[in-house]
Amino acid sequence: MDTKELLKKVRKIEIKTRRLSDNLFGGEYHSAFKGRGMTFSEVRQYQFGDDVRNIDWNVTARYNEPFVKVFEEERELTLMLLVDISASEIFGSTEQFKNEIITEIAATLAFSALQNNDKIGIALFTDQIELYIPPKKGKSHVLRIIRELIEFQPKSKKTNIEQALKFLSNVMKKKAIAFVISDFITEENYESSLKIAAKKHDLTGIRIYDQREEQIPNLGVIQTEDEETGETILVNTNSKKVRTSYSKYYLEKVSFFQETFQKSGAGTMNCSVEESYVKKLMGYFKRR
């Protein structure tokens, strides 16, 4: 992709997702994700109804009338995006591929965090961490993240959610808002890594999928290729057993994602490429 085309794509995503974050998600994001705690702001005269536990006795003694300490929410947060860029994300049976929806969701979340003056970091992963951009503030930083989401070419095609979660726990020493955006179709068990990450961070898994992935249509004998391994095999889709076996495998992966995240105390959101991720994000923020 040449520079001119890349900049055009970045600009298109910026206009769409920034408008969404400014008009829709700014307040919802602020309400959904609280600061790490309360920090001292100022001292003022006691007013009827103030909590007596907040009286500043030193200032009260000095002026011979009651003063209270005022605290405010510590608002500065860090948003960390863990984005799956494995080969299985380059799939779509409608207008957009999964990786295009993932890019728009990540950009919308990043602009929402920017609006709240929070730091934003990102890790692009396959079965390894392909790229890590440390958390930082600023519009130019968010635009760099969008450029990488559009243009970055991974070394691997496979997926490993566990590696991404371990990386999050190792690299982020303080509590962060973290989103893992993936189709969560992976062979490894990531339950233990998820528990550790969810205990430390405010974690949400966003599962992006295409409805055509849920079951195999009856198309006779077809040649299929695994996007992540490159393996090519002939599949007899006339066989009900084959179709049922695949559907069972797929549903097991979805159930594992849903149940494991919920047991770990992490949030979940499911969004197909046919659905509006805008409505899905709004609904998720409001439920928190």
Legacy VTK file of the C-alpha trace (Angstrom):
# vtk DataFile Version 3.0
C-alpha trace
ASCII
DATASET POLYDATA
POINTS 288 float
0.000 0.000 0.000
1.517 3.358 -1.020
1.685 6.318 1.361
-1.112 8.265 -0.325
-3.545 5.331 -0.136
-2.564 4.612 3.474
-3.154 8.215 4.550
-6.503 8.205 2.789
-7.567 5.076 4.703
-6.324 6.487 8.007
-8.233 9.711 7.420
-11.429 7.823 6.515
-11.277 5.763 9.725
-10.371 8.840 11.782
-13.396 10.811 10.539
-15.826 7.933 11.142
-14.551 6.721 14.523
-13.718 10.126 15.995
-17.245 11.338 15.281
-18.600 8.275 17.074
-16.336 8.747 20.085
-17.078 12.491 20.317
-20.847 12.266 19.898
-21.692 8.914 21.440
-18.988 7.296 23.508
-17.264 10.149 25.326
-19.681 10.334 28.237
-20.388 6.609 28.221
-16.674 5.776 28.334
-16.151 8.238 31.199
-19.049 6.733 33.166
-18.150 3.104 32.471
-14.510 3.270 33.504
-13.755 4.939 36.800
-10.433 6.258 38.007
-8.135 4.236 40.254
-9.285 6.075 43.388
-9.807 9.432 45.062
-7.146 12.101 45.280
-6.979 15.222 47.477
-8.204 18.375 45.739
-8.654 21.256 48.234
-9.824 22.364 51.687
-13.040 24.330 52.138
-15.313 25.423 54.995
-17.555 22.764 56.490
-21.119 22.733 55.140
-24.167 21.043 56.610
-24.230 17.398 55.483
-20.454 17.052 54.981
-18.894 13.825 56.277
-17.253 14.646 59.640
-14.562 12.086 58.833
-13.229 14.505 56.205
-12.642 17.347 58.687
-9.096 18.700 58.464
-8.312 19.191 62.135
-5.094 21.146 61.567
-6.804 23.794 59.418
-9.847 23.777 61.731
-7.630 24.508 64.752
-5.786 27.265 62.891
-8.935 29.182 61.872
-11.088 28.161 64.825
-13.894 26.956 62.542
-14.425 23.589 60.795
-12.837 22.889 57.408
-13.104 19.684 55.381
-10.855 18.021 52.846
-12.342 17.711 49.352
-11.424 14.705 47.216
-12.001 14.090 43.538
-11.838 11.030 41.354
-8.400 10.305 39.953
-9.368 10.342 36.299
-6.177 9.625 34.373
-6.317 6.058 33.121
-4.475 3.897 30.636
-6.311 2.120 27.834
-4.551 -0.985 26.540
-5.726 -2.640 23.325
-4.750 -6.243 22.575
-5.633 -6.799 18.923
-5.613 -10.158 17.135
-4.079 -9.792 13.657
-3.858 -13.511 12.829
-4.948 -14.821 9.426
-8.409 -15.899 10.620
-9.369 -12.219 10.978
-9.057 -11.739 7.205
-12.497 -13.181 6.551
-15.881 -11.744 5.747
-18.946 -12.858 3.831
-20.573 -9.406 3.675
-19.270 -5.897 3.049
-16.465 -5.915 5.646
-13.872 -8.381 6.884
-13.445 -9.089 10.583
-10.109 -7.244 10.669
-11.764 -4.082 9.276
-14.389 -4.109 12.060
-11.644 -4.761 14.607
-9.707 -1.727 13.338
-12.776 0.531 13.613
-13.606 -0.659 17.138
-10.006 -0.188 18.290
-9.918 3.316 16.762
-13.245 4.270 18.386
-12.031 3.131 21.805
-8.733 4.962 21.320
-10.458 8.259 20.430
-12.817 7.843 23.399
-9.799 7.489 25.687
-8.129 10.464 23.983
-11.208 12.582 24.680
-10.788 11.742 28.383
-7.083 12.626 28.284
-6.084 9.014 28.973
-3.014 7.199 27.684
-3.490 4.622 24.935
-1.260 1.645 24.192
-1.620 -1.299 21.816
-0.223 -4.776 21.283
-0.801 -6.504 17.942
-0.596 -10.268 18.362
-0.790 -13.579 16.523
0.779 -16.516 18.376
3.410 -13.952 19.409
3.502 -10.239 20.147
4.046 -8.771 16.692
4.124 -5.093 17.696
3.899 -3.174 20.954
3.300 0.580 21.115
3.610 1.774 24.740
0.820 3.920 26.231
0.973 7.602 25.375
-1.369 10.561 24.959
-2.159 12.657 21.902
-3.924 12.605 18.556
-0.744 11.864 16.571
-0.193 8.809 18.757
-3.729 7.523 18.052
-3.231 8.099 14.306
-0.031 6.062 14.459
-1.981 3.221 16.096
-4.574 3.360 13.294
-1.810 3.305 10.647
-0.313 0.176 12.192
-3.729 -1.504 12.400
-4.212 -0.912 8.667
-0.718 -1.558 7.344
1.157 -3.899 9.692
2.144 -7.258 8.179
2.502 -9.999 10.822
5.231 -12.649 10.721
2.857 -15.409 11.851
-0.655 -16.425 10.802
-1.617 -18.313 13.983
-3.399 -17.207 17.192
-2.423 -17.460 20.849
-4.646 -15.556 23.291
-2.634 -16.801 26.262
0.549 -15.113 24.996
-1.278 -11.802 24.661
-2.719 -12.000 28.185
0.668 -12.915 29.681
2.208 -9.963 27.883
-0.448 -7.634 29.316
0.253 -8.827 32.866
4.003 -8.461 32.417
4.137 -5.091 30.682
1.389 -3.194 32.558
2.423 -2.806 36.183
-0.487 -0.510 37.152
-4.185 -1.154 36.652
-5.376 -0.434 33.110
-8.552 -0.647 31.052
-7.798 -3.505 28.664
-9.695 -4.796 25.648
-8.827 -8.058 23.889
-10.309 -7.897 20.379
-10.323 -11.231 18.543
-12.486 -14.016 17.123
-11.200 -16.186 20.010
-10.883 -19.235 17.758
-7.731 -20.716 19.234
-6.571 -24.146 20.363
-4.810 -23.267 23.622
-6.403 -22.946 27.055
-5.997 -19.330 28.219
-8.020 -19.611 31.440
-5.145 -19.259 33.954
-3.588 -16.281 32.147
-7.004 -14.644 31.928
-7.604 -14.986 35.676
-4.294 -13.273 36.455
-4.879 -10.436 33.953
-8.522 -9.871 34.993
-7.572 -9.690 38.663
-5.130 -6.862 37.935
-6.894 -4.980 35.133
-10.387 -3.890 34.065
-10.556 -6.423 31.243
-13.064 -6.931 28.421
-13.064 -9.463 25.597
-14.662 -8.338 22.336
-15.424 -11.287 20.050
-15.785 -10.424 16.364
-17.267 -13.090 14.130
-18.965 -13.744 10.814
-22.227 -15.688 10.936
-21.030 -17.864 8.040
-18.378 -19.254 10.392
-20.966 -20.773 12.708
-21.839 -23.671 10.424
-20.790 -25.258 7.135
-23.372 -25.032 4.322
-24.191 -28.131 2.286
-22.149 -27.512 -0.866
-20.989 -31.028 -1.706
-17.290 -31.943 -1.716
-15.237 -28.746 -1.450
-11.583 -27.861 -0.997
-10.907 -25.788 2.110
-7.811 -24.055 3.411
-7.064 -23.249 7.049
-6.169 -19.532 7.092
-3.704 -19.952 9.956
-1.913 -23.210 9.055
-2.255 -23.095 5.271
-3.390 -26.742 5.292
-5.662 -27.654 2.366
-8.163 -30.525 2.687
-11.231 -31.876 0.899
-14.415 -31.685 2.982
-17.627 -33.556 2.183
-20.220 -31.000 3.263
-22.976 -33.389 2.133
-22.253 -35.303 5.340
-24.491 -34.227 8.206
-21.927 -35.696 10.621
-19.216 -33.410 9.225
-21.425 -30.333 9.473
-22.589 -31.217 13.006
-19.023 -31.913 14.152
-17.840 -28.520 12.894
-20.757 -26.660 14.517
-20.031 -28.403 17.819
-16.342 -27.424 17.615
-17.215 -23.805 16.877
-19.791 -23.540 19.680
-17.295 -25.014 22.158
-14.853 -22.195 21.366
-17.572 -19.568 21.788
-18.787 -21.085 25.074
-15.241 -21.288 26.419
-14.715 -17.589 25.673
-17.984 -16.546 27.294
-17.744 -18.733 30.385
-14.031 -18.219 31.036
-14.226 -14.432 30.835
-17.303 -14.314 33.079
-15.757 -16.666 35.683
-12.662 -14.452 35.760
-14.752 -11.341 36.409
-13.982 -9.871 32.981
-16.543 -8.357 30.618
-17.599 -9.771 27.250
-19.080 -8.390 24.065
-20.040 -10.364 20.953
-20.420 -8.613 17.607
-20.850 -10.085 14.143
-19.660 -8.249 11.035
-23.326 -7.880 10.049
-24.218 -6.013 13.268
-23.660 -2.414 14.333
-20.663 -2.316 16.674
-21.862 1.168 17.650
-25.012 -0.245 19.282
-23.010 -3.091 20.816
-20.474 -0.752 22.429
-23.177 1.615 23.672
-25.081 -1.269 25.209
-21.959 -2.652 26.867
-20.939 0.711 28.363
-24.453 1.314 29.706
-24.610 -2.126 31.360
-21.463 -1.440 33.365
LINES 1 289
288 0 1 2 3 4 5 6 7 8 9 10 11 12 13 14 15 16 17 18 19 20 21 22 23 24 25 26 27 28 29 30 31 32 33 34 35 36 37 38 39 40 41 42 43 44 45 46 47 48 49 50 51 52 53 54 55 56 57 58 59 60 61 62 63 64 65 66 67 68 69 70 71 72 73 74 75 76 77 78 79 80 81 82 83 84 85 86 87 88 89 90 91 92 93 94 95 96 97 98 99 100 101 102 103 104 105 106 107 108 109 110 111 112 113 114 115 116 117 118 119 120 121 122 123 124 125 126 127 128 129 130 131 132 133 134 135 136 137 138 139 140 141 142 143 144 145 146 147 148 149 150 151 152 153 154 155 156 157 158 159 160 161 162 163 164 165 166 167 168 169 170 171 172 173 174 175 176 177 178 179 180 181 182 183 184 185 186 187 188 189 190 191 192 193 194 195 196 197 198 199 200 201 202 203 204 205 206 207 208 209 210 211 212 213 214 215 216 217 218 219 220 221 222 223 224 225 226 227 228 229 230 231 232 233 234 235 236 237 238 239 240 241 242 243 244 245 246 247 248 249 250 251 252 253 254 255 256 257 258 259 260 261 262 263 264 265 266 267 268 269 270 271 272 273 274 275 276 277 278 279 280 281 282 283 284 285 286 287
